[in-house]
Structures are given as structure tokens and as C-alpha cells.
Amino acid sequence: MSVLAARSLRLSYEGKTVIDKLDLAFTEGRIHAVIGPNGCGKSTLLKALARQLKPDDGAVLLDGKQLYRMGGKAAARQLGLLAQTQESAAEWTVQQLAAFGRYPHRTFMQGETDEDREIIEWAIGAAGMRPLAHRPLGQLSGGERQRAWIAMALAQRPRVLLLDEPTTFLDIRHQIEIMELVRQMNRTLPITVVMVLHDMHHAARYSDELIVMSAGKIYAQGSPADVLTPRMLGDVFGVDASVIADVETGKPLIVTRGLIHSRERQEEEEKR
């Protein structure tokens, strides 16, 4: 059953059509990772799904209802977004940031309720930030700040969480922490996750379904094992690579040998 879908979607950015006639559905309760080269339309698609970029044509459907005909608060009660870059006052504490997640659930001029406070505390705990709840954001590491923003998204209690490159600028330890947290949220809350990723190993290890985009279109969609193939890596990324199975998890691992055009050029030179 799909909880979020795009139907004949056309999107443009700065006057240029980026995505045209795209159809895509996201199954409830699963982790979906969208991968593809820079400029292929991944983040543009995510903005449309998050109600931040109105389609030129087609529709985004949430539970079969047109997302862009919903009110902003009604949509925010269903969809949470963690953008690639976030702006916030460095003096805000983790708890103050998380409290913003309750805004879509309050009426005009309504103050924070006991239920709001309980959910805020729950979200901070679920994000693993309880010991740092009163720490200003300016005093946190990159990974801790990312967890603080996840706490805010969780405080919305969304059914669908949209993540735009959630591990950008993080070292490998904090990348794994964030990806483990995403998987834990998906399994225990439960929550449907749609995330744009650059790291294909993270995409393979932590997603249930992969969507590969190329030039604004869907090149392939399916399980990581079905989608991550040498042919796809060559066609979409121009990379000469093999794909092997991890001996412990069975998940696909990519072993790169170089760029296809470089290999072909070398072979031509050797023939001369």
C-alpha cells in the first residue's frame, strides 16, 4: 500500500524542466533511498514531495489525496522533512528546537500542552539526545545537531519522514549513527522513510527499496540487490565496477575499478 505517490509529475527549477511525467509510489512502512548523479533531480523531487515546490503538472498524493490542496498544517502533521542544510539560532537548545515540531498540532494562540511536552520529551529520547536536551545547538557536534533536527521532525509525529542527504558533512562514525537511527525509527515507531543519498553503500545497507534517477527519470526501482548492478553503475554513473554480496549481511557491495570513459580511452591508446 502506497502512502505517498507522484503521478505524471512535472517539475521545473529556475525556468528549466527538471522532471517530466514521473510516476513513483512509496510503500508504507518501508525505507526508500533515492540515488543518482548530481543534477538528476533527486532533491527537486524531494522538495515536491515535501510540499516545497509546486508541480507544473501532475500531482503528489498523500493517502490518495492531493498534497498541494491540503493546508500547510494538515500536511505537516503527516510529513516531516530534514533538509540538507538547516538554519537555526545557535543559542536554541535541543529542547527548544524539538518544540517547533509541535507547531502543526496546535491551534492559533494555543500554548504548549501537557501532551506536547510528553511528545517533545519522547522525540528527544528517541533521537538519543536526552543528555543534551538543554545544550545550545552551537555547542553540539555535526552529528549531534543532525540528531537534534531529527528530534524536531519526530516531534511532529509524521507518518512519512523525508531526508535530504542526512549524512552530508559528517564523519563515518556519525554517518553510521544517523543511518542506524533512521532504521531504528522505521522499525520501531513505525515510520515510512524517503531519503536522498549520495553514499550507495549506505543506500544498499539501510534501505528496503532503491530508486535510481537519471536525467529526471526513473532508471530503476526495486530491492538493493536487484538495482545495484554493474550495468546500472555504468549507464547512470559512468563507473566501471563489480557488485559483490557482503558475507555477513548479504547486502550488495560496490567495488570500483575506474571511470568507463577513462578505461575505454586507455584501451584505444594501447591499440595505437
N, C-alpha and C positions, 0 to 999 in steps of 0.2 A: 504494500500500500504506500503510495507516494504522499508525502506531507507537503512537499514544495516542488513546483514544476515550472518550467519555461515552455511556452507554446508559441511557435513561429516568431521568436523574439528577434527584433532588430534594434541594435544599439549603436549610437554614434558618439564620438568624443571629439570635441573641437572641430565639429563640422565634417568629420570623416567617419564613414560607416565602419565599425569595428567587428560587429557580429550581425549576421543576417540570416533570418529564417532558422533559428536554432531551436531545437526541441530537446528537452532534457528533464528527467524526473529524478528526485531524490527519495529513496525509500526510508520510511520512518524507522528510527531506532538504529540506523547504521552510520558508520563513519565513511564519508565520501571525501576523497582527495582529488583536487583538480591540478593537473600538472601541464606543462607546455613551455615552449621557449618564450623569452621576453617579447612582449608586444603581440602575443597571440590572442589576447582578450580575456585572460583569466580574471584579473582584478576588475575589469569592466563588467564582466558577468556577475561577480560577487556584489558589486555596487548595485546592480539592478535587483538582485535577489534581496538585498538589504533595504530596498526602497530609497536608495540614494541617487539613482539615475533612472529617470522615467524612460521607458521604451519609446522609440519612434513608431513601432508597430509590434503587434503581438501582445502577449500578456505573461505576467508572473502570477502563478496561482498558489495560494496557501490554503490547504484543505479544500481545494476546488473553487475557492473564492478569489476574485481578482484583488491582488495585494494593493494595487495603486488606487483602488476605490475604497479602501479602508482608511479610517482615521489613523493619525500617527501613533497615538497611544495604544489603540487596538492592535496595530501591527507590532509595536514594541513589546506588548505582553506576550507575543508569540515568538518573535525573532530577537536574538541577541547578536551583537556584532562586536568583534575585536578587530579594529582596523590595523593596518600595517604600522602606522605612526599615530601616536596619541598625544594630545596636548592637555596639560593639566598644571595647576599651580603646584610648585614644589613643596609648598607648606601643607598641602592637604595630607591628611593621614589616610592610611588604608581604609579605615572605617568610614571616613567621610566620603571617600571615593565610592566605596561599595554602596553607600546610602543612595547615591544617584540612581542606582539600578531600580529603586522602588518608585521612582517618579511616575512611570506609566501606569501604576496601580492606584495612584491617589487622585482624588478629585481636586478641583481648583480650590486653593487655600486650605486644603486639608493638611494637617501636620502628620508627623510620623506616629504611627500606631504601634501598639504592642506587637502585632503581627509583623509589621515592618521590621522592628528591632530583632525579632526572633529570626526572620529570614536573613537579615544582614549578618547576624552572628553565624548562622548556618553557612552562608556563602563564603564568609571569611575562613571558616573552618574547612570547608570543602576544598578551597583553594590552597590550603596548607599555610595560611597567613595569620593564624590566631596569635602566635607570639609577637608578631609585628603589627598588630591591628592599630596601635596608636603611634606608629613610626611615620614621620613625614615621607612622602614619596621621594623627595630629594635626597634622602639618606639611604635609599634602597639600591641594591644592585639591579642590573638589567633584568635578570631572571625573576627577581622579587617584584619588580614593577610590573612585569608581564602577568605574574600571578595576581597582583592587586587588581589589574584590569579584568582578569578572568573572574575575580570575586564580584566585581561590579556587574559583569554580564550574567553571572549566576544569580545575583540578587533580583534580576528581572524575572527569574523562573521561566525562561523561554523554553519552548518545545524544540526549537532549532537554534543552534549556535553556529554563526558564520565567523570564520577565522581567516584573515588575510595575512599569510606568511607569518605565523605566530612565533617562529624561531629566529627571525631576522635579527642580526646583530648580537646574538647570544653565542657563548662558547658551547662546546659539545656537551658538557655536563648539564648546563641549563637548558639546552635544546631537548635533551632526553627527559629532563624533569617535566618540561611543558608537555611533551608528547605523551608521557606516561599519565599526566594529569588529565589530558584530553580523553585518553582511552578509559581512564577510571570513571570520569564523568559520564561518558557514553554508556558504560556497562552498569553503573550503579544508580544513576538518577531516575530513569534513563533519559538521554537527550540525543537528538539527531544532530550530527556534526557535518558541516560542509566547510572544508578548508582548502585554501590555495597554498601550495607548497612548491619550493624550488628543489628541495632535497628529495630525490627519488627513493633513496633508501628509507627515509622516514615515511614517505608515502606508502612504500611497499610493506613496511613492518607494521604500521599503525592503522591503515585503512582497510575497510571491508570491500570498498569499491573504488576503482580508479577511473577518472575521466581524463583523457588526453586531448588537449586542444591544440590546433594548428591553424593559423591564419583565420581565426574567428569561427572555426567549425570544430565539430567533434570528430577526432580521428578514430578514437577507440574508447570503449567503455566496458568495464567488467571487473573481474577479480584481478588483484595484482599479478597473479601467476599467468593469467590469460593475456593481460595487456602489456606487461613489460617483456618485450621480445626484442631480439637483435634487429629485426626488420623495422619495428616502430622506432627504436633509438636511431636508426639510420635515416629513416624517412623524415622524422619530426625534428630531431636534434642534430643530424649530420654527424653522428658519433659511431665509430666502429667499436662494437662491444659484444661481449658474451654475457649471457644471463645464466647463473647457476643457482641452485637451491641451498639456502642456509641449512647446515647439517643439524642444527638444533630446532629451528622454528619451521623449516620448510619454506620460508618466505624467499622470494627471488632476490638475488644479489647481483649487482651490475659490475662487470669487470671491463673497464675501458682500455682500448689499445691506441686510440688517437682519433683524429678527425678523418672522415671519409675522403674529403677533397684532398687532404694532405697525403693520404695513403695512395690515392689514385695518381696524384702528381708525381710522387716518388716512383711508382711503377712505370709511368711514362718516361721519366728521366732515365731509369735503368735500362729501358729498351733502346734508347738512342745510342 
